[in-house]
Amino acid sequence: MGLTGIDYIIVLVYLVGTVGFGVYLGRRIRTGQDYFLAGRKLPWWAIGMSLVVTDIGAIDIVGIAGSAYLYGIVMGNFDWLGSVPVMIISGFIFIPIFWRTGVTTVPEWFGKRYNIAVRTTSALIWGSFLACNLGIMLYATAVMLNVLLDLNPKAVIVSPAETAAVTEVLDAVAGKKYDCFRMETVKDTVTIAVEHRPNLLLMDEASPLKDEIITRLKDLPAGKEVPVVLFQMGEDLVALQDRAAESARPPAWPLFYSIVLMGVLIGLYTFCGGLTAVVYTDVIQCIVMMLGCAFVLIYGIHRLGGFGEFVDLIHQLGDRTKDHFHLILPADTATPYPWSGIFLGLGLVLANAYWIGNQAIVQRSLGARSEAEAKASYVWGAILKVFIPFIMVVPGIVALAHNPYVADADKAMATLVRDLLPTGVLGIFFAAFLAALMSSVDSCLNSAATLWTKDIYQRFFKPNAEDTHYLTVGRILTFAFIVWAILFAEFSANFESIYTLIQTLLTLFQGPSLAIIVLGVLWKRATGIGAFVGLIGGLCCSSGMLFINSYASEPLFLIEDPFLYIAWWSFVFAVVLTVVVSLITPMEPEEKLRGLVYRYKGGNA
Amino acid sequence: MPESNEFSPILTPIADFFANILRVPGGIFRDILVSIDITMAKGVFIAYFTLLIIWVLLLKREEVLVTNERTGKTVSLRPYAVLALLSQVIIYLIY
């Protein structure tokens, strides 16, 4: 089932409502502190909900359900082990310290605890990452929008039997730019041509159906023609790609339109309302998202005949689903989620780095009304996080029970909701999806502008200007970043490896970054020089491991995607290096450490 | 098991040099992890959550009490934090 008029109205009302609300909140912004920290007036409940929804982006909402479709409930680790404990730890140890020092950014705290070198290095790394990631997230959001609203161009390949060669042709010609279908009969081909009006039809010249299909397609009414490209098995794929590109009908709604649309909508309320708009729109987005996903879960299981039926259906799929209800998989599992990597890499490093050190996450708690509310926000977020896998991971498994034969797991969730939800409810669910998508992009945008304004512009170019000046700079940077993100998103659309590269870069510096935060807060002996050496050394360690894994005759890690292990070892290396160098360098003055180290009051206290 | 990497005449020998050194401790570490059975691994996860619950219970009163500056009402965050962590113990025991 596709979206109908009422669904589109619901989605439109949601979009206009969110943007209008964000712009309305922007009327109260007077100073830089209002813009970057919401005037430090945010309540705990709003921050907690914002934390949860910011964590769920375009990539997660599709990727987690898609991975749950393939691997099962093990994906729940990312929210349970990966969020709940660390949010409790952060809430009681790290966030109160950050809040008390009155900083706006995590690198600013590095400047107070360590030195300007650590602050600037961290700011440049995070600033560059956030700026690039913004484009990637916007691109992913636009891709999702197109998938959900069924706006992607479509390619059909006609082949009597599925072979590796046919799949290769379809991948090479259509790739991820098209929704692809393979047809085996004349009737199916004509039906799909009428119903979906594909932008391209690829047909094997040797196919016995060729003449009949071409004749039938010629009978289609004017305006419904389908461009047909004939190919021969084994022909040069690049040449075929060129021929297909020349013949294909341009998409009615190119991806770039979605990129611009989402960029303008998110940019508008973030530009006007800063962190206030980001957090309060996140609250709406959190409610819409949780209700929408919960409905899919409950209704999906109900349609299967109840929870028992659902579990039975999954078990009936045999070996493929034997671990689908196991959170802990063996260390030598064939999946990318062995328990060892999950515990060491995710539980002890990546999750901590994310919830403690990621500016896009931490910033909202720095805008809390009080230290107590900053603490409470993280504990509230942890409670909400307990429910997230039930409404985001389990639906991926429900999708498997409904349809075990979805070719692209990332489309499992979209397929489920399209097949399952009635008109009107479908609109609510799509609004929920959009909510999740927008909440991550707006946070990233606001944090990128904050970081570049506070840690680079204010620190190096104009340290003593009026606060209103930084408001202006923050807004200019927000505008500049959204333009940059739109252009970068369009650029990334042509280079899928950029996405992988950016995510890999994140893994490279999360471990070292966490190491110096943890040591800085928990160990008074950690010094600025030690932290700087640890940060740089940790980066070299993670980059080195990635290099060895990529170029050695045999990969270093016996796992397809070793990002969890790289994060763990770079963290360990950075900790060791920071400790060793700190011990041979003079301790920071006591006055400097007061209030910056956990339970440290200076002197003999 | 990942596929073998493509050969680069300059980079591959360098990467191989370091890989051969790292594979020794890496192999030992991996063998240790693989030898841990799933039940024990599950115990590691549950022990982690349990230790955190104990830590939360041992936190100083002033660290868990929050006062709403508007209403003046004081609330302890301890039971909520314990509740969140306890739910993890239950979930990991079940799955």
Interface residues (C-beta under 8 A of the other chain):
Chain A: I73 G76 W80 L81 V84 P85 M87 I88 I89 G91 F92 F325 H326 L327 I328 L329 P330 A331 D332 P338 W339 S340 F343 G347 R369 S370 A372 E373 K375 A376 V379 W380 A382 I383 K385 V386 G544 F547 I548 S550 Y551 A552 S553 E554 P555 L556 F557 L558 I559 E560
Chain B: M1 P2 S4 N5 F7 S8 L11 T12 I14 A15 D16 F18 A19 L22 R23 G26 R30 L33 V34 I36 I38 A41 K42 V44 F45 Y48 F49 L52 V56 L59 E63 V64 L65 V66 T67 N68 E69 V75 L77 Y80 A81 L83 A84 L85 S87 Q88 I91 Y92 Y95
